[in-house]
Amino acid sequence: MTFQTYRLFVLSIIMIYFGRVENRLNLLQLQDDIDKLKADFNSSNSDVADGKPIFTERLSNWTERNEKRIIMSQIISMYLQILENTDKSKEHVRNISEELYTLKASLSDGAKKMEDLRNLTKLEINDLKIQRKAVNELFSVLQKLGDTTSSHKRKRRQFQRQCKC
């Protein structure tokens, strides 16, 4: 599978996954627009096939719906950045951009969660004040973690009781 096919695959998964395959979205038209975009980027060049895929491989690590919303919001943002530097007078570029902006709006909670993750990585963990605050919150953090894991275990046990596998 070529890199271009991967891109189409990723976009299709995003749209199907989030229920956007409605009358408003014509996936065949979008595929045609993406084919035109591929030509704009000369993406049939041999160097595109070198190495691993950029996005599709990462998607397999994100399994839960809420997790996928986080990674998808980032991927959509990256596609929009790519399209920022393209000729917006072309109809296919406008169509793709419009669809991506619509998807991005539907993934706003994922974008917020991604921002939270970025902010965590920026914390000055060697700062004594940060350390004090973190230690002060440790019990609450562990308590929330315990609530999350016990809830997950409970759901799994309930499913196993219901399932006659």
Secondary structure, 3 states (H helix, E strand, C coil): CCHHHHHHHHHHHHHHHCCCCCCCCCHHHHHHHHHHHHHHHCCCCHHHHCCCCCCHHHHCCCCCHHHHHHHHHHHHHHHHHHHHCCCCCCHHHHHHHHHHHHHHHHCHHHHHHHHHHHHHHHCCCCCHHHHHHHHHHHHHHHHHHHHHHHHHHHHHHHHHHHCCC
